[in-house]
Amino acid sequence: MITAHQPAGIFYGIQTLLQMLPPEIKNSQKQKGIDWTVPCADITDKPQFAWRGLMLDVSRHWFTKEEVKKYIDELAEYKMNVFHWHLTDDQGWRLEIKSLPRLTEVGAWRAPRVGQWWQRTPQQPGEETTYGGFYTQKEIRDIVKYAADRYITIVPEIDLPGHMQAALAAYPELGCTGGPYKVWEMWGVSDNVLCAGNDKTMKFVDDVLKEVVALFPSKYIHVGGDECPKTQWQKCPKCQARIKALHLEAKDGHTAEERLQSYVITHASNYLKSLGRNTIGWDEILEGGLAEGATVMSWRGETGGIAAAKQHHDVVMTPNSYLYFDYYQSLDKANEPEAIGGYLPLERVYSYEPMPKELTADEARHIIGVQANIWTEYMPTFKQMQYMALPRMAALSEVQWSQPELKNYADFTSRLVEFTHLYDHLGYNYAKHLFNVNIHVDADTKWQEIVVHLTTTGDAEIRYTLDGTEPTANSPLYTGAITLQKSANICTAAFRDGKRSSVSRQEINFNKATACPVTLLQPTHKSYTYNGAATLTDGLLGDTGFGTGRWLGFCENDLEAVIDMQKPSVISHVELKTCVDKGSWIFDARDIEVSVSQDGKTFKQVATKQLPTLGEDAADKVYTHKLDFQPTKARYVKIKATSERNMPEWHSGKGKPAFLFVDEISIM
């Protein structure tokens, strides 16, 4: 017996029943030898959030109508009810607009760059723009109905006023320079945006949104609003004239150009309101003032969502640190498909709790939902996109559906193992890290040693080595925590039914600072605190992924750390690593100084190093900074690395403070 207050509830109850049946029931006919029984159960269930979404970007790589329907089927299996469809961007316009036919005639196609095409030469003279595709309005209506039949609302996104180079390639008169433009063949953020001072731009926005509203019955229409560079607006006479005419001024931390963006978003929002629809946009729409009634999608952490909720605007939480499925699922990147960066394992997705503690009960009611996002720059095929989504989609579903006090990761993974039989039966391409060994490393500062915990799903045997050799069925059996007091190269695998999982690896590097207590004199940025000060001396080295949890991030503060080596020791060398990713506003340090002390109170400076501000051509990579000095006996070592307070003129964030990301501090 399945009962519910609404038809959607009946549908979700059926999904639960299907999950309890053998995977073979997905076939159209009953197979012989399959026992169609379910456990006797009494289930009372309801979701935690009304908006349970997953976004798919089809601009960077286009997927067919059939593939999109398969994606919708997967959302339905997990009882999600919102498909956020990112249809336009610099790299392709995917939606037919009948009044503006060149948007798909020109804007849907680019030079054929598949795989690592962003490293190749730009489009050459005479080279045809044959890579891409779009959905006709007939196809859109078919997909919208297909989703609605599964109680899924499609929320379309037309990203404006930035991310518009594909549209400008079709209609160059809408840009500040007049072009010529071409559909972009690079990743990143193009400076070519809609000209906010051009009256034709506002008519273009209205014409597009009018047809979008006619196609999509969703209450919400997504207008993007993110990552809109203002460099051309600053130079454009029309945009500057608009700023002057509207009396837009730089104040309250926002530039006149940011207020001009708010003007564009407000125009779109008011037009949508006149058509009976609500506006939703990325958290940048907060900049320069939030349009009345707009809903915010908080992606740059939770800060934007918290600010919007406090202003009594509805919010969908989708922070990149927990819910960006284009991030790596494993730190073993050599054996993973190339991804945009970051690190988002299954456990971290599952751990997310979307309701910020900073909000009052009245403010918290504005958190209407949670969703994850799949940006496809590095996913040229549906198969690869599916690999990045599964099984993290399952963890997302429980975040959306379950009350926090009822979540249990061990219970979740045990159920998920059974659910992967359905993946196998349906031929889904999914990540199998669930079956590997997880390596957890902690620093025991009392005994100055590293403690290693190995875990895996279920009761499989775990075997390991410490010298970097491949584990076999004859390798040492893991029976409890491993303690280390010297460098090691851990290799470990799980053994199930005579089969070995993929090998998990972790190198531990020891020096005089390893596992020593660390005190931070200035706070980290709250989004990049992870395991706190211990991250700096845990023997683990970070790579170029600044969001892996191996780095501590500082902004408007400096790294200022005191390491207690617990006994006097002669030292003559200190080094630390920084991660630079200029596009993410992460710069190198400007100054580094080392001081020593015997009592932890009075310090003597022993080494300094000045670093220039980064140039535009500086490499994005991990930098190692070494400071040598005369042999000195000390117990306490203080390292201070000053962050960049004013990014240079060439950077889109010029004049604003940069992030400083610091990892392992070594003392020798």
Long-range contacts (C-beta under 8 A, 24 or more apart in sequence): 7-151, 8-81, 8-151, 11-76, 11-150, 11-151, 12-45, 12-79, 12-151, 13-43, 13-45, 15-76, 15-77, 15-78, 15-79, 16-43, 16-45, 18-77, 19-77, 19-419, 19-422, 23-421, 23-422, 23-424, 23-425, 23-426, 24-425, 26-422, 26-425, 26-426, 45-401, 47-79, 47-400, 47-401, 48-400, 48-401, 48-402, 48-403, 49-354, 49-367, 49-368, 49-369, 49-370, 49-400, 49-401, 50-368, 50-369, 51-81, 51-82, 51-316, 51-368, 51-369, 51-370, 51-371, 52-79, 52-80, 52-81, 52-82, 52-369, 52-370, 52-371, 52-397, 52-400, 52-401, 53-80, 53-81, 53-82, 53-83, 53-84, 53-155, 53-316, 53-369, 53-370, 53-371, 53-372, 54-80, 54-82, 54-83, 54-84, 54-371, 54-372, 54-373, 54-374, 54-389, 54-393, 54-396, 55-84, 55-85, 55-86, 55-157, 55-318, 55-371, 55-372, 55-373, 55-374, 56-83, 56-84, 56-85, 56-86, 56-374, 56-376, 56-385, 57-86, 57-89, 57-373, 57-374, 57-375, 57-376, 58-85, 58-86, 58-87, 58-92, 58-94, 58-376, 59-86, 59-87, 59-88, 59-89, 59-90, 59-91, 59-92, 59-93, 59-94, 59-166, 59-376, 60-89, 60-91, 60-92, 60-187, 60-375, 60-376, 60-377, 60-379, 61-376, 61-377, 61-379, 61-380, 61-381, 61-385, 62-92, 62-94, 62-108, 62-132, 62-133, 62-134, 63-382, 63-385, 64-133, 64-382, 65-135, 65-139, 65-142, 65-143, 67-382, 68-143, 69-143, 69-146, 70-382, 71-382, 72-143, 72-146, 72-147, 72-150, 72-152, 73-150, 74-386, 74-389, 74-390, 74-393, 74-428, 75-150, 75-152, 76-150, 76-151, 76-152, 78-393, 78-394, 78-396, 78-397, 79-397, 79-401, 80-152, 80-396, 80-397, 80-400, 81-151, 81-152, 81-153, 82-152, 82-153, 82-155, 82-369, 82-371, 83-147, 83-152, 83-153, 83-154, 83-155, 84-155, 84-157, 84-222, 84-371, 84-373, 85-154, 85-155, 85-156, 85-157, 86-157, 86-159, 86-222, 86-375, 87-135, 87-156, 87-157, 87-158, 88-157, 88-158, 88-159, 88-163, 88-164, 88-166, 88-167, 89-159, 89-163, 89-166, 90-163, 90-164, 90-165, 90-166, 90-183, 90-184, 90-189, 90-190, 90-192, 91-165, 91-166, 91-183, 91-184, 91-185, 91-187, 92-132, 92-134, 92-166, 92-183, 93-134, 93-166, 93-167, 93-170, 94-133, 94-134, 94-135, 95-134, 95-135, 95-140, 95-156, 95-158, 95-212, 95-215, 96-134, 96-135, 96-136, 96-137, 96-140, 97-207, 97-208, 97-211, 98-137, 98-211, 99-207, 99-211, 100-170, 100-171, 100-204, 100-207, 100-208, 102-170, 102-171, 103-166, 103-167, 103-170, 103-171, 103-208, 104-134, 105-170, 106-169, 106-170, 106-183, 107-166, 107-167, 107-169, 107-170, 107-183, 108-132, 108-133, 108-134, 108-166, 108-183, 109-183, 110-166, 110-182, 110-183, 110-184, 110-185, 111-185, 113-185, 114-380, 115-380, 116-338, 117-185, 118-185, 118-186, 118-187, 122-185, 123-182, 123-185, 129-182, 129-183, 132-183, 137-211, 137-215, 140-215, 140-216, 141-215, 144-215, 144-216, 144-217, 148-217, 153-217, 153-218, 153-219, 154-216, 154-218, 155-216, 155-218, 155-220, 155-221, 155-222, 155-280, 156-212, 156-215, 156-216, 156-218, 156-221, 156-222, 157-222, 157-223, 157-224, 158-208, 158-209, 158-212, 158-221, 158-222, 158-223, 158-224, 159-222, 159-223, 159-224, 159-225, 159-226, 160-194, 160-205, 160-223, 160-224, 160-225, 160-264, 160-265, 160-268, 161-193, 161-194, 161-196, 161-201, 161-225, 161-228, 161-261, 161-264, 161-265, 162-189, 162-190, 162-193, 162-194, 162-224, 162-225, 162-226, 162-227, 162-228, 162-229, 163-189, 163-190, 163-193, 163-224, 163-226, 163-227, 163-228, 164-192, 164-193, 164-194, 165-190, 165-192, 167-194, 167-204, 168-192, 168-194, 171-204, 173-198, 173-200, 174-198, 174-200, 174-201, 174-204, 175-232, 176-232, 176-233, 176-235, 176-236, 176-238, 176-239, 177-232, 187-340, 187-377, 188-583, 189-227, 189-229, 189-583, 189-652, 190-229, 191-229, 191-231, 191-232, 192-232, 193-228, 193-229, 193-232, 193-233, 194-264, 195-232, 195-233, 195-236, 195-238, 195-239, 196-233, 196-239, 196-242, 196-260, 196-261, 196-263, 196-264, 197-233, 197-236, 197-237, 197-238, 197-239, 197-240, 197-241, 197-242, 197-243, 198-238, 201-264, 202-264, 202-267, 205-264, 205-267, 205-268, 205-271, 206-271, 209-268, 209-271, 209-272, 209-275, 210-275, 213-272, 213-275, 213-277, 218-277, 219-277, 219-278, 220-277, 220-278, 220-279, 220-280, 220-295, 221-272, 221-277, 221-278, 221-279, 221-280, 222-280, 222-281, 222-297, 223-265, 223-268, 223-269, 223-272, 223-279, 223-280, 223-281, 223-285, 224-281, 224-282, 225-261, 225-265, 225-281, 225-282, 225-284, 225-285, 226-281, 226-282, 226-283, 226-284, 226-299, 227-284, 228-261, 228-284, 229-652, 230-255, 230-257, 230-258, 230-260, 230-261, 231-652, 233-257, 233-260, 254-287, 254-288, 254-289, 255-288, 258-287, 258-288, 259-288, 259-289, 260-288, 261-287, 261-288, 262-287, 262-288, 262-289, 262-290, 262-291, 263-288, 265-291, 265-294, 266-291, 266-292, 269-293, 269-294, 280-316, 283-308, 295-368, 297-371, 299-324, 299-373, 301-527, 302-356, 303-527, 305-356, 305-367, 306-356, 306-358, 306-359, 308-366, 309-356, 309-359, 309-363, 309-364, 309-366, 309-367, 310-359, 310-363, 312-363, 312-366, 313-366, 314-366, 314-368, 315-366, 315-367, 315-368, 316-368, 316-369, 316-370, 316-371, 317-354, 317-367, 317-369, 317-370, 317-371, 318-370, 318-371, 318-372, 318-373, 319-352, 320-373, 320-547, 321-527, 321-547, 322-348, 322-349, 322-351, 322-352, 323-349, 323-352, 323-370, 323-371, 323-372, 323-373, 323-396, 324-372, 324-373, 324-375, 325-372, 325-373, 325-374, 325-388, 325-389, 325-392, 325-393, 326-373, 326-374, 326-375, 326-376, 326-377, 326-378, 326-379, 326-388, 327-545, 327-547, 328-545, 329-388, 329-392, 329-431, 329-433, 330-431, 330-433, 330-436, 331-543, 331-548, 332-502, 332-504, 332-505, 333-543, 333-545, 335-502, 337-378, 337-379, 337-384, 337-387, 337-388, 338-378, 339-378, 339-388, 340-375, 340-377, 340-378, 341-544, 341-545, 341-546, 341-547, 341-581, 342-545, 342-546, 342-547, 342-548, 343-545, 343-547, 343-548, 343-549, 344-392, 344-547, 345-433, 346-391, 346-392, 346-395, 346-413, 346-433, 346-434, 347-395, 347-409, 347-438, 349-392, 349-395, 349-396, 349-399, 350-395, 350-398, 350-399, 350-407, 350-409, 350-412, 351-409, 352-399, 353-399, 353-404, 354-399, 355-404, 369-400, 370-396, 370-399, 370-400, 371-396, 371-400, 372-396, 383-429, 384-429, 386-428, 386-429, 386-430, 387-429, 387-430, 387-431, 388-431, 390-423, 390-428, 390-429, 390-430, 390-431, 391-416, 391-419, 391-420, 391-423, 391-430, 391-431, 391-434, 392-431, 394-419, 413-457, 414-457, 414-458, 416-457, 417-457, 417-458, 432-501, 432-502, 433-502, 435-460, 435-494, 435-496, 435-501, 435-502, 436-493, 436-494, 436-501, 436-502, 436-504, 437-462, 437-464, 437-492, 437-493, 437-494, 437-501, 437-504, 438-504, 439-490, 439-492, 439-504, 439-506, 441-506, 441-508, 441-538, 441-539, 441-540, 442-534, 442-538, 443-514, 443-515, 443-534, 443-537, 443-538, 443-539, 444-483, 444-515, 445-515, 445-516, 445-517, 445-534, 447-483, 447-515, 448-485, 448-514, 448-515, 448-516, 448-566, 449-483, 449-484, 449-485, 449-515, 450-483, 450-484, 450-485, 450-508, 450-510, 450-514, 450-515, 450-538, 450-539, 451-481, 451-482, 451-483, 451-484, 452-481, 452-482, 452-483, 452-484, 452-490, 452-506, 452-508, 453-481, 453-482, 454-478, 454-482, 454-492, 456-494, 456-501, 458-496, 460-494, 460-495, 460-496, 460-501, 461-494, 461-495, 461-496, 462-492, 462-493, 462-494, 462-495, 463-492, 463-493, 463-495, 464-490, 464-491, 464-492, 464-493, 465-490, 465-491, 465-492, 466-490, 468-505, 470-503, 471-500, 471-503, 472-500, 473-500, 484-508, 484-510, 484-539, 485-510, 486-510, 487-539, 506-540, 507-541, 508-539, 508-540, 509-539, 509-540, 509-541, 509-664, 509-666, 510-539, 511-666, 511-667, 511-668, 512-565, 512-569, 512-571, 512-666, 512-667, 512-668, 513-537, 513-563, 513-565, 513-637, 513-665, 513-666, 513-667, 514-538, 514-539, 515-539, 516-563, 516-564, 516-565, 516-566, 517-563, 517-564, 517-566, 518-561, 518-562, 518-563, 518-564, 518-665, 519-561, 519-562, 519-564, 520-559, 520-560, 520-561, 521-560, 521-561, 521-562, 522-554, 522-557, 522-558, 522-559, 522-560, 523-557, 524-552, 524-553, 524-554, 524-557, 525-553, 525-554, 525-555, 525-557, 525-659, 527-553, 528-552, 528-553, 528-554, 528-659, 528-661, 529-553, 533-561, 535-663, 536-561, 536-563, 536-576, 536-662, 536-663, 536-664, 536-665, 537-563, 537-664, 537-665, 538-664, 539-664, 540-664, 541-577, 541-663, 541-664, 542-577, 542-579, 542-622, 542-661, 542-663, 542-664, 543-622, 544-579, 544-581, 544-620, 544-621, 544-622, 546-579, 546-581, 546-584, 546-586, 546-659, 546-661, 550-663, 551-579, 551-661, 551-662, 551-663, 552-661, 552-662, 552-663, 553-586, 553-659, 553-660, 553-661, 554-643, 554-659, 554-660, 554-661, 554-662, 555-643, 555-657, 555-658, 555-659, 555-660, 556-643, 556-645, 556-657, 557-643, 558-640, 558-641, 558-642, 558-643, 558-660, 559-589, 559-639, 559-640, 559-641, 559-643, 559-660, 559-662, 560-638, 560-639, 560-640, 560-641, 561-638, 561-639, 561-640, 561-665, 562-600, 562-636, 562-637, 562-638, 563-636, 563-637, 563-638, 563-639, 563-665, 563-667, 564-600, 564-635, 564-636, 565-634, 565-635, 565-636, 565-637, 565-667, 566-635, 567-635, 568-598, 568-633, 568-634, 568-635, 569-633, 569-634, 569-635, 570-631, 570-632, 570-633, 571-596, 571-631, 571-632, 571-633, 571-634, 571-637, 571-667, 571-668, 572-628, 572-629, 572-630, 572-631, 572-632, 572-668, 573-626, 573-627, 573-628, 573-629, 573-666, 573-667, 573-668, 574-607, 574-626, 574-627, 574-629, 574-637, 574-639, 574-665, 574-666, 574-667, 574-668, 575-624, 575-625, 575-626, 575-627, 575-665, 575-666, 576-624, 576-625, 576-639, 576-641, 576-662, 576-663, 576-664, 576-665, 576-666, 577-622, 577-623, 577-624, 577-625, 577-662, 577-663, 577-664, 578-622, 578-623, 578-625, 578-641, 578-660, 578-661, 578-662, 578-663, 579-621, 579-622, 579-623, 579-661, 579-663, 580-614, 580-618, 580-619, 580-620, 580-621, 580-622, 580-623, 581-620, 582-614, 582-616, 582-618, 582-620, 582-651, 583-620, 584-659, 585-647, 585-651, 585-653, 585-656, 585-658, 585-659, 586-658, 586-659, 586-660, 586-661, 587-613, 587-614, 587-643, 587-644, 587-647, 587-658, 587-659, 587-660, 588-614, 588-618, 588-623, 588-644, 588-660, 589-625, 589-641, 589-642, 589-643, 589-644, 589-660, 589-662, 590-642, 590-643, 590-644, 591-640, 591-641, 591-642, 592-625, 592-627, 592-639, 592-640, 592-641, 592-642, 593-639, 593-640, 594-627, 594-629, 594-637, 594-638, 594-639, 595-637, 595-638, 595-640, 596-632, 596-634, 596-636, 596-637, 596-638, 597-634, 597-635, 597-636, 597-637, 597-638, 598-633, 598-634, 598-635, 598-636, 599-635, 599-636, 600-635, 600-636, 603-636, 603-638, 606-630, 606-632, 613-644, 613-648, 614-644, 614-648, 615-648, 615-650, 616-648, 616-650, 616-651, 622-663, 637-667, 639-665
